[in-house]
Amino acid sequence: MFKERTGERDYARLNDPTSAKTNRYGTDIDLTCETGVSLKINGDAGVGENPNRNKQHGFHFTADNCIGCHACESACSEKNDLPPHLAFRSVGYVEGGTWPDYTRVNISMACNHCDDPVCLKGCPTRAYTKHPEYGAVIQDPDICFGCGYCTWVCPYNAPQLDPVAGHVQKCNMCVDRLEVGLKPACVSACLGNALNFGVIENAPQGRQQTKTEIPGFPDPSITHPNIRFEQTRSLPKDFTRTDSAVVKYQRDDGASSYSAHIDDTKILGKSWGLKKLSSRENPLVIFTLASQAVIGAFSILFLGAMFGITGFEGFVATWGYVGFLAGLLGVQGFALFLSTLHLGKPWRFYRGFNNLRYSPLSREALGVALFFTALGGHALFSAVEQSGLISEWANVVHLLRQASGLFAVIFAIIGLYFMTQIYRIKARPFWDHWHVTATFFGTALSLGGVLSAIVLLTLTGTVPSAVAVPIALGLVWEGLGLLCHARDLKKKGGEGGASLRVQTSQFFGAYTLRNAILALSLFAVVTLTNPMVWIGLAVSILTMSIIGRSLFYVLVIPTTMPGAFFWKNKGFEEHARETGLADLPQCGVVSKSH
C-alpha cells in the first residue's frame, strides 16, 4: 500500500461526506454493493478504508485558476517514474481575443475514467479494466502488445503509446493514494487550486459549476467522461490552438459551448506532399491493400468459376489455379507478418483475439485468420483433386474443395467488414464515414480484379471480358464514396473538414494524382480492347491505391486535447525528428519506429 508521508495537508485528502445517486448521464455513482475487494496494488492484498471506495470518482478542473505551471505534470511524472517522452497528464492551452483583451485558457488533462471507456472496448488484448473501486479505468502494460488502437479511439490523449517500451501506459487514478484517503498526486501538487478530485458530480469547496465542456474539450457524448469544469470568466467568441492542428474553436451566436472549426490561418500553400505520405502506419498500408487484393482476386475467380463464367471455369481446373492459390497464400502470409510489425511487441500477436466481444480489431483478426485457413484448405483440396491420387474419393475431395472455397469467401467478407469497422471512430471524424466501406470493398474489387486479370493473362494468354465488371464496380464504388466523403466533410467542418482542407492544400498534388488515376483507370477498363493494356491498368490501379491508402492514414486529425507550442505538438515533433533534436532525451520526442 502507499506509504503516507508525515504531516500530509488537509487539501491533499479526500473529502466527500455526501454524494448524488446518479450522474448526469443517468449512470449509478455507486458502482457496486460489494465491499472489501482488494485492488492488489503492488501485490498487497490490503483494502482501503475509504467509505466512498465503490463510488465513481473523477477530476474537477477550474480553468480560471490554472496558471500553466505544469506542476501537475511534474508530480504525475515523478509518481509514475515516466520517461521524458511520456506524460499521463499534460497541460495544453487555447488562445483568443485581441490585444489588450487577450485570453488564454489552460487545460490540464489526463485519463477521465469514462462511464463508456472506448479504450476498453477497442483494445484487442483486454488490457483495460473498469474497476468498481473508484470507477478507475486501469490499463496493464504487461498484457498490451502495443497496437496503439486505444490511442486512436480515445478523444483525450489519455493512453500513451511508448515506442521505446513497445506498449501503452496511462493514468491509473493513483488508486494506491486513494486507498489511504489521499487525492491523486497531480491534484495535491496543483499550485493554483485549479485541479481537484472526488466523487463525481460533487463540486469542491468554493466551486459552483460542474460543467462537462470547456473550449478545446471534445464532445463528452463520445465516452461520458468523469471530469467536470468550472469556468466563469468572460471568453471571446473564437479560440485558436498554438500547436499545429488546423483546428480552432468557435462559439456560435446564442450557444453556450464551443465547437471545432477549420483554422484557415494554418493552411499552407498547395504542394505535392508525396514525401509526407510515409508514416508509422506504413505496415498497415501494405497489410490492408494486400489483404483486399487477395480477397478480391480469389473471390472473383472462385465465384466466377462456380457460376460458370467463360474463361474462369476452365482455369480453376488446371495446375495454374493451384499455383495461383499458393501465390495468394504467400502474399497474405507476408501481409499478416507485416501487420505484426506495426505492434510494439510483435511476438504477442496472438493476444489480438482476446476481445472478440467488443473490439473490431479482434474480430477483423479472426475473420482474416479464418479466411487464410480456409484458403489454405481450398488450395490443398484443389491440388489433391488435380493430382488424381485418390480418384476413388474424387467426389468427396471436390465437395471439400468447393466447401472450403465458399467458407473462404464468407470469412473474407466478414474480415473485410470488420476491417472497415476498425476505422469508424468518433474521435477521428475523417475516418468516421461510410466511404471507408466503399474504399475497402472497392479496392478489393478493383485491385483484386486486375490481379486476377494479370494471372489469367500470364497463364492462359487471354483475359475474360467479365473481369472488367468487378474492376469497374470497384472503381465506381470507391469514387462515389470519395465524392460523398468530401461533400459531407465540407458541410460538417470540424476536425474532419480540417483534414479535407489539408488534403486539398498540403497534399494537393498527391490528392489530384490519385483522383486522376482513378478516373483514367475507370475510362480504360470500360473501353479496354487490347489485353496487353491490362499491365498498364494494373500498375495504375496499384499506384492509385497506395497513394489513396497513404493519404487515408496521414490526413486524419483526431478530436484530441490542445497541446502547446512544443509539448504535444505534431509540428514540433516532426521538426525535432528532422533536425536531430529528437536525439536529446530531454526534448521529449522519440523516433516513430519501435
N, C-alpha and C positions, 0 to 999 in steps of 0.2 A: 504494500500500500504506500501511497505518497506520504512522505515524512514532512509534517507541517513544521515550519520554522518557528522559533520562539518570537513572541511579540508581533504576531500577524495582526494587521489592522482590520477594523470592522468593515471598511469598504471592500475588502477582498473576500468577505464571507457572504455566502448565500443567505437571502432573507426574503422568504415568500410565505408569510403566515396564512394567506388566503389565495385562492385561485378560482378561475371560472371552470365550468364543467366541460365546455366545448370551445374550440377556437372558431375563428370567423369563417372557416371553410366547412364547419359542421362536424369536424373530427373530435372525438373524445380526447381531452387533455390527459385524463387518467388512462394510461395505456394498458394496464393490467391490474387484476385484483391480487396477483401473486406478489409476495414479498420475500426477501431473503435469498434471492438468486445471486450468486457471485458472478462478477464480470471477469474473474480470473486475471486480474491486472498483474502483469509480470509474474504469473504463476501463483499469485496469492489468492487463497480461497476465501479471504475475508469479505464481509459485506458492510457497506457503509450504513450510517445511521440517519441519513437524510430522510426526513418524513415525506418529502416530495420526490423520492427516488424514482417512482414509476410514473411520473408525470412528464409530459413533453416540455423540454426546456428550449430556450432559444436566446439569440442575441438581441439587444436593443441598441440602436446607434443614433445618437443625437448629432446630426450634421452641423448644427450651429456651433457646437463646442469643439469639433475636431480641428486641430491646428496643423495637421500633417507632419507630426514629428516622427512618425514611424516607430514609436516605442512599442506599439502592439506587435509590429512585425518582428522587432528585435527579440522581444520576450518569447514569442512563439518559436522563433528560430533557435534560441538558446534552449528552451524547454524540450524541443524535439530533436536537438542536435542536427540541424539541417545544413546541407552544403550551400554554398553561395548561390547556386543556380535554382534553388527551390525555395518557395515561400508558401506555407499553408495559409497565411493571412497576408494580404497586400493592401496598400493604400494607393488608390488612384484618385483622379480628380477631373472635374469638368469646369470650364470657364465660360462666362457670359457677360453681357453688358458692354458698355463703352466707358472710357475714361471721362470723368473721375469716378463714375458709379460702376466699378468693375467688380464682378463677383466670382469667387472661386469656391466650389463646393467639394470638399474632400469626402471620399467614401472608403471606409475600411471594411474589407470583405474577406470572409473565409467560407468554409462549408456552412450551409444553412440548415442542414439536417432536416430535410424536407419531409412533409407528410407523404408525398408521392415521389420518392427518390428515383429519378430516371437513371442515375448511375447504377443503382442496384438492379433495375430491370434490364439494362443494356449489357451489363458485364457478363461475358460468356463463361467465366470461370467461377462465378458465385463468390467473388472475393469480398462482396459487400454484405453487411447485415444491419438491419434496422432494429436496434435493441429497444425493448420496452423500458429499460433503465435509462431514464433521462431523454428517451427518444433519439439517442445518438445513432447516426449512420457511420459505422466504423468499417474501414477497409483493411484487409490483411494483405500486405505486400508479399508474403510468402506464398500465397495462393495465386496472386496475379502473375500473368505471363507477359504483360507489357504491350498489349494490343493498342491501348490508348483510346478504346471506344468510349469509355466513360468520360474522357476529356472532350469528346465530340458532343455528347448529349447533354452535358451539364452546362447551363447558361451562365454560371457564376465563376468560372475558372477554378473551381474548388479542387478537383482531382489534379494532381501534378505528376506528369509523366517524367520520370528521371531517366534520361537517355544514357547516363553513365551506369546506374544500377540495373536498368532494364525493367523497371516495374513502376507502378503508380503508388503514390502516397497521398494522404490528405489529412486535414484537421480531424482529430478524434474527440473534439469537445473537451479535451483534458478531463476525461472521466475519472482519472486517478485523483485529481484535485477535487472533483465534485463529491467523490466518495467520502472525503474528510471535511466536507462543508465549505470548500473554497471555490471561488469563481475561477474560470479559465485564466491562464497566465496572461493572455493578451488583455483581458479586462482589468486585471489587477495592475497592469503596467501603464494603463492609459493616463496620460498627464492631464488632459483637459476634461476628464469626466464625460467623455463622449461615448464610450463603449461600456455597455452593461450586460448583465446576463441574469436569467432567472426563468421561472415557469412562464411559458408563453402566454401572451395577452396581458401579463402584468406590467403596468408602467412603473419604471423605477421611481424612487423617491424624487420629487421635484419635477417630474415629467408628466405631461398631459396627453401627448399624442402616441398612438401605436399604429402608424400608417404602414402600409405594405409596399409603398412605392416611393422612389426618390429619383431625381434626374440621373439618368445613366443606368438605372436598375432595370433588368429585363422583366418581361411580363410575368408576374407572380403566378398566373394561372397555369404555367407550364409544369411547375413542380409543387406548388403550395409551400413555399419556403418558410422556415421558422425563424424569421428575423423581422423586427419592427423598427420603424424610423420615427424620429421627430425632427421636423424642420419648420421653423416658424418665421424665419426671415423672409422678407420680400425678395423674389427672384426674378431675373429677366426672362423674356419670352424664349430666348434661344441659348443653348449651351453647346460648346464645341469640346471635342476631345483633344488633348495635347499629344496623344500617341498618333500613329499613322493610319488608324482606322478611318475610312472615308464615311464617317457617320457623325451626325450631330443630333441633338435632342431639342425638340420644339414643343411648346405648349400652344395648342390651338386655342382660338378665341372661345372663351366660355368654359374651357376644360381645366380641370384641376391637376391632371397628370401630364407628363411629357411622353412623347412618342419619338421613335427613331426616324430620322430623315437623312437624305443624301447630303453630304457636305461637299458642295461643288468647289470650294476653295482648295481642296486637297487633290483634285483630279489633275493628273499630269497630261501633257500633250500626247497625241496619238503616236504609237510606236508598234513595232512588230512583236516584241515581248517573247520571242522564241527562246531566248536564253533563260528566261524566268519560268519556263514550263516545267523544269525539273524540280522535284520536291521530295520530301521524305516519303511520300506515298507512291513513288515510282514502282515498287513491287506490286502495289495494288492496281496500278495502271495495267501492268503486264498480266497479272492474275485475272482481272475481270475481262479483259479483251480476249485472252487466250481461252478462258473457260467458255465465254459466249461463242467464240468461233468454233470450238469443239462441239458444243451443244448444238449449234445451228447446223454445222456440216453433217454430223451424224443423223440428226433428226430429219433433215431434208432427204438424204439418201435412203435411209431406212424406211421412212414413211412413203417416199416416192415409189420404192420397190414394192412395198406392201399393197399400195393402191394400183399397182400395175402400170405405172407411167413408163412409156417407152424410153429406153436408154438407161433406166435405173435398175429395172428388174433383171436384165441380163448381167449387169456389172456385179451385183451382190452375190451372184452365183459363181464368182471367179476368185482365184487366189489374190488378185489385185485388191479385192474388197477386204480380205483378211489383212493384207499389208496396210491398207488404209486405216483399219481399226487399230492396228498396232501403232501406227503413227499418231493417231488421236490419243491413245493411252499415254504415249511418250510425252506429247505436248501437255496433256492435262496433268500428268505426274510432275512435270517440270514446273507448271504453273502453281500447283499445290506446294511444291518445295519453295518457290519464290514467296508465296503468301506467308510462309513461316518466317522468312527473313524480315518481314515487317514487324515481327514480335520482338520485344526486348529480350525474352528468354525463349528462343525457338524450340528448345528441347522439351518444353512444356506444352507443345501444341495440342496434345490430347485433352487438355483441360478445356478446350474450346467447346466441348459438347456438354459441359456441366449445367448449363442454364437453359435447357430446351423449353422450360415453362414460360419464360419471359423474353429471352434475348433473341432477336432476329439473327444475330451473328452465329449463335449456336445452331439455329435452325438451318441457316444457309450452309454451314459447315457440314451438317448431317446430310442435307439434300445433295450437295456436291459429292460427298464421300460415297453415298449410295449410288449416285449416277456413275461414278468411277468404277465401283464394284460391279454394277450391272453391265456396264460397257465391257469390262474385262471378261465377264461371263459370256456375253454375246460374242466377243472375239474368239474365245475358246471353243464354243459350240460351232461357230462358223468354220473354224479350222478343222474341227473333227468331222463335220459334215462334208467339207470339201475334200478331205483326205479319203473318205470312204472306208476307213479302217474298221469300223463296226457297222457294216451295212445292215446287219440283222436288227439293229436298233435305230435305223435311219429315221423312222417316223418320230421316235421319242427325241432324238437329237434335234430334229427340225423343230419340234414343238418347243423344246427348251431354248433353242436359238431364237425363235420368234418371241417367246415369253420374256426372255432376258432383254431383248431389244425394246419391247414395249415398256418394261419396267424402267429401262434406261431413259426412255423419252419422258415417262411420268416423273421420275426423280429429277430429271434435268429441268423440267418446268417448275417443280417445287423449289429446287435450289436457286433457279434464276429469279423466281418471285421473291424469295426471302433475301436474295442479293439486293433487290430493289428496296425492300423494306428497311434494310440497314441504314439507308440514306434519307428516309422520311423522318427527319429530325426537326422538331420545332425550334430548337436552339440554332439551327442552320437553315434559315429561310431559303437560301439559294438552292438547296437540295430538296426542301420540303414541297415538292411539286410533282404532279403525275408525269412530267417529262422524263423523270428517272426511269419509269417503267417503259415509256416509249423508246428511250435511248438504249436501254439494256436489251430489251427484246428486239428492237430494230437492228442493233448491232449483231445479235445472234443470227438474224435472218440474212443481213447483207454480207457480213464478214464470213459467216458460215457458208453462205451461198457461193461466194467467189472461191472459197477454199475447196468446196466440193467440185466446182467447175474446173479448177486447175488440176485436181486429181483425175477427174474424168478425161480431161484433155491430154494429160500426160500418159495415162494408162490405156486409154481407148482411142485417142486421136480425135474424138468428137465430144461436143457438149450439147446435151439435150436442151431444146429451147425452153423447156419447162423450168430450168434452173433460174431463168431470168425473173420468174414470177416472185419467189420469195425475196430475191435481192431488191427488186423494185418496191415490194411491200415494205421491206425493212427501211429503205431509204426514205420512202414517203412517210412512214410512221415516225421515224426519228426527226425528219424535217418539220412535220406538223407539231411535234412535241416541243421542239426548239422555238418555233414561232409563237406558240401559245405561252411558253415559259417566259419569253421576252416581253410579250404583251402584258401578262399578269404581273410580273415583277415591276415593270414600268408604272403600272397603275397603283400597285401596293406600296412601292417605295421601301423605306427601312433598310435593314441590312441586306436583304435580297436585292432591292433596287440599287444599292451601292455596289454590290458585286457585278450587277449588269452594267453599271456605268464604268467600272474598272475594265470590264471585258471589252467595251467599245472605245476605250481610250488607251490604257497602257498595254493592252493585248489586242489592239485593233487589227494589226497585221495577221496575227495567228487566227483570230476570230473570223476575219474576212476570208482567209485562205481555206479554213475548214468549210465555211458555207459555200464557197465557190466550187470546191472539190465535190461536195455533196450534190450540188445542182448539176455539175457536169457528169458525175457518175450516174445520176438518175437518167439524164438525157442519153448517155452512152448505152445503158442497159436496155432502154426502151427501143433504141434504133440499132442495136447490135446485129451485125450480119457476118463479120469476119471472126472466126473462132480465135485467131491469134490476138485479137483485141482484148481477150479475157485477161491476159497477163498484165497489160497496162491498167485494166479496170481493177484488178486485184491490188496492184501497187497503190492506186489512187485511193481505194476504199480503206486500205490499211493505214495509209498516211493520214487520211481524214479522221479515222478512229483514234489514232494515237494523239493527234493534236486535240481533238474534242475531249478525250478522257483526261488528258493532262490539264486542260482548262477546267474541267469539272472539279478537280481537286485543288488547284491553286487559287481559284477565284472566290471560293466560299468565305464569307465574312460572318462569323458566329455572333450570337447575341451575348457577347461577353461583357464583363465589367470594364469600365475605362481604366487604362493604365496611366503611366506618367511619361515624361519626356524620354527617360532612359528605361525605367523599370516596367516590365510587361508591355513593351513597345516592339511590335514586329519589325518596324522600320529600323529601329536601333539595333535589334538582334541581327538583322541582315547586314547592316553596316559593320557591326563588330566582327562578324564572320569574314567579311570581305577584306577588312583592314588588318586582321590579326589580333584585335582587342580580345577576341574570344579565348585566346591562349592564356590570358590572365585570369586566374580563378576568381579574383575579387570583382571581375566585371559582371559575373552572374550570368554569363552566356556560354553555352557549350555547343559543339557541332551538332548537326541534325542526325548524324548516324548514332547507332547504339554503341 
